[in-house]
Amino acid sequence: MKLGKVEFCHFLQILALLLCLSGMNQAELTRSRSKPYFQSGRTRTKRSWVWNQFFVLEEYMGTDPLYVGKLHSDVDKGDGSIKYILSGEGASSIFIIDENTGDIHATKRLDREEQAYYTLRAQALDRLTNKPVEPESEFVIKIQDINDNEPKFLDGPYTAGVPEMSPVGTSVVQVTATDADDPTYGNSARVVYSILQGQPYFSVEPKTGVIKTALPNMDREAKDQYLLVIQAKDMVGQNGGLSGTTSVTVTLTDVNDNPPRFPRRSYQYNVPESLPVASVVARIKAADADVGPNAEMEYKIVDGDGLGVFKISVDRDTQEGIITIQKELDFEAKTSYTLRIEAANMHVDPRFLSLGPFSDMTTVKIIVEDVDEPPVFTSRLYSMVVSEAAKVGTIIGTVAAHDPDASNSPVRYSIDRNTDLERYFNIDANSGVITTAKSLDRETNAIHNITVLAMESQNPAQIGRGYVAITILDINDNAPEFAMEYETTVCENAQPGQVIQKISAIDKDDPPNGHQFYFSLTAEAANNHNFTLQDNKDNTATVLTKRNGFRRQEQSVFYLPIFIVDSGSPSLSSTNTLTIRVCDCDADGIAQTCNAEAYILPAGLSTGALIAILACVLTLLVLVLLIVTMRRRKKEPLIFDEERDIRENIVRYDDEGGGEEDTEAFDMAALRNLNIMRDTKTRRDVTPEIQFLSRPTFKSIPDNVIFREFIWERLKEADVDPCAPPYDSLQTYAFEGNGSVAESLSSLDSISSNSDQNYDYLSDWGPRFKRLADMYGTGPDCLYS
C-alpha cells in the first residue's frame, strides 16, 4: 500500500503522540516511587531513584564478588558528577558499592539460615558540593534459599514401648525431623520419612513420622526389644535431596498372656514332728513367663487332710507359695498329710482367656518323721493350796507326765531349785507327789511358783517342764499392833474429855472376812486418873483426857498401855504402849515446847542467847590454844658452850633407812648437868593446859643413873606418843638443866621475868583476850578495866 505525502504526515503525527503519551506514563510511574526533594534556596521538581529488585543467592562460592544490583538516579548524566553512598547492615563489610556507577556487590558467602535479609540505606551526593541530590532511601536485600541443610531429629534417639500381642497398626511413637531451609521456597524443607531398619515388624507414616506395628502377635517372651532406624529426606524424597536418620528402641511391654503352671504334678517333703508351730515346711512355685503384676499369684489349699494343720501364703518378692505349720505335729497320731494346692494369677486379661485357665493344681505330700520328744505333763499349770500351819512332810498335790513316744519310757520328777531357792518343797521322783520340806509363812510369801522337771529314764537329756502354783492359806498367827509409831502430846491446859490421839491397828494376817480389832486399856491402867480409851468400833480407838490440867514439872511423860485383840480364831492380842508428852501449848492448842528442863533455865535467857554464849566461850578457848601452840613451836633448845658446841652422835645402823632424819644427837654436856629440871612431855594430840607450877627437880645422882633414867623415860613417852614418827629411832633429848646458858624459853614465866618479848598486842584483840593481856602485858595501860 502506498501512502501519499498527506497520509504519511498524519502517520508521523500519530506516532509522535503515542511516543509522548508513553513517555509521560513512564515518567509518572517513575516519579510515583520517589519522594519529593526540596533543595534549600529554590524549589526543584520531583526526581526519582531507579534500581532493580535485589535478591542474592546464598552459599555463593565464586572467586569474584557477587553482583547484587545497581543504584541509579535520573539526575546522574553519566559524567561522574554524582557519587553513591551505601550504609546499614553489612555495608562495607559484606556489601560494597561502586560510587561512580552505583553497582552493589557481595564480598562474602551468605547463609540464609543465619540471616534471611539485610536492610540498607542508599544516598546520591553531588561530588563537588558533597550535598545530596536525592533523599536517603531504604531498601532490603533478601537472601535466596538453596537446599543446603539436611533434616535433623532434634529429640532422637527415641525409646518407646508397645504392649506385646498388639494388633497391626498400633501406634508406637511419632518422630519429627526439622529442616533449617526455607519452607516457603521450593521443596528444600519438605521432609518425608521412611524406615531403614525394623521391617517387617514396624512401619512409619511418610508424612507424619508415626511409627506403627506391622506384624500381629509379637510375643515379648520370644523377643522383647527392637531397634529401628528411621530416615527423613527433604525435597519430598526426590533424588538429590538431603537426609538424616535416628534410632528408635521399641520395647514390648508385658501382658498377662501366659497362665501359671507347676513344673511338677506332685511334691513330697519330710518334716520332723518336733518342728515348732509357724515353721516353714516347704516352698513351691508355679512358673509364669509374665513379669510384674501379670505374674502375681495367689496360692490356696483346696483339698486334702491337712487343711487345719497347714496353711499356705505367698512371698510377694519371689511369688513362691510358702507352706507353714498351724498346729503341732504328732507322729504317734498321724504320720502323713496330703494337700491339693492351686496357683492362680491375680490379674487376668480377658483378651487371652482363650489361651486356657490362668490357674494350675499340684499335690503336696508331707511325711511326719518320728522324734524322741521330752515328757509331756497332763496339765500346763497345776494349782495347789496348803495351810501355813502345815507340818513338814504334808502332801500338797501330785503332778503327772508321760513320754509321748511309742517307747513310753518311764519318767522321773524333780524340782527346779532355781524356782525354789529356800527348798520349801520336795517331790517324789517316781510318783510326782509334792510335799512340804520346811515350815511355811504366808506373811513371807503367799504364793510359790515352782517348776517341776520330768526326765526320761532312758534318755535324761529329754526334759519336760511343768508349772505349779502353790497358794499358802492364812492362819491367825500374828497379833495386832499399832499401825504406826504415834507421837502423842497433851497440853498443860487440857480439859477433861479432850481427844488427844486417834489410834488404829494393823495385822499381818489376812482373814477371809477382813480385820476386826477391839481396843481397851490394860487392867492396871483402867483406873488411872489421867486418860481413858474409847473403842470406836471401826478398827480405831480414841484417847481422851480424864482430868483438868497437867504440869510438866510434876510429870512430863505418861505411858498408857493399850490392849488390842483381833477377831481371828483363835484370837490373838497384844499390849502396845502409847507415849504421851506434856507440852506447853498456845491459844490454838498447838504444842510449843515439851521439855521439862525449860523451867530450870533463867527467865531472862533464851535458848538462842545460851547458844551464842557457848559459841563465844568455845571461840576464846580455840584462840588461846592456838597461841600457846604457836609459841611452843617457836621454842628451840639452845645449849651453848662458849668455845664450841660438842655433840656426840648415837646412830643405829640396823634401820631400813629414812635419810638424815634417822641420825639424831644427844647433848652430852646437858645430860651431865646434875641440876636439871624434868619437863613432862606434852602429847601433841591433846590440847595443852597453861600451868604456872614450878617444875620438880632431880637430886644429885651419878651421871650414869641420870642418863639411863632420862633416856628410859623419853623412850616410854615416844612409845605412847600418837604423833611419833612411824619408825624406830633414838630421839634428840637436850634439856636445859640448872644454869643453862640459854636459860628458860618458856613463855609461861614471862609475866614474872624481864622478858624482852612484847605482848602488848593482846590488848588490841578486845575484851575476850583481857585475861591474856593482864598476864602478858607490860603496863597498866594495856589492861581492861
Secondary structure, DSSP 8 states (H G I E B T S, - for coil): ----HHHHHHHHHHHHHHHHHHHHHHHHHHHTTS-----TTS------EEE---EEETT---SS-EEEEEEEETT--SSS-EEEEEEETTBTTTEEE-TTT-EEEE-S---TTT-SEEEEEEEEEETTT--BSS--EEEEEEEE--S----B-TT-SEEEEEETT--TT-EEEE---B--S-TTSTTTT--EEEEEESTTTEEE-TTT-EEEE-SS---TTT--EEEEEEEEESGGG-TT--EEEEEEEEEEE--S-S--B-S-SEEEEEEETT--TT-EEEEE--B-S--GGGG-EEEEEEEETTTTTEEEEEETTTTEEEEEESS---TTT-SEEEEEEEEEESS--GGGGGG--SEEEEEEEEEEE------EES-SEEEEEEETT--TT-EEEE--EE--STT---EEEEE-GGG-TT--EEE-TTT-EEEE-S---TTT-SEEEEEEEEEESS-TT-EEEEEEEEEEE--S-S--EESS---EEEETT--TT-EEEEEEEE-S---TT----EEEE-GGGTT-SSEEEEE-SSSEEEEEE-SS---TTT-SEEEEEEEEE---SS--EEEEEEEEEEEEE-TTS-EEE--GGGGTS-TT--HHHHHHHHHHHHHHHHHHHHHHHHHHHH-------SS----EE---SSS---GGGG--EE-HHHHT-SS-B------TTS----------B-----HHHHHHHHHHHHHHHHHH-TTS-SS----------TT-TT----STTTTTTT-S---GGGGGS-GGGHHHHHHH-SSGGGS--
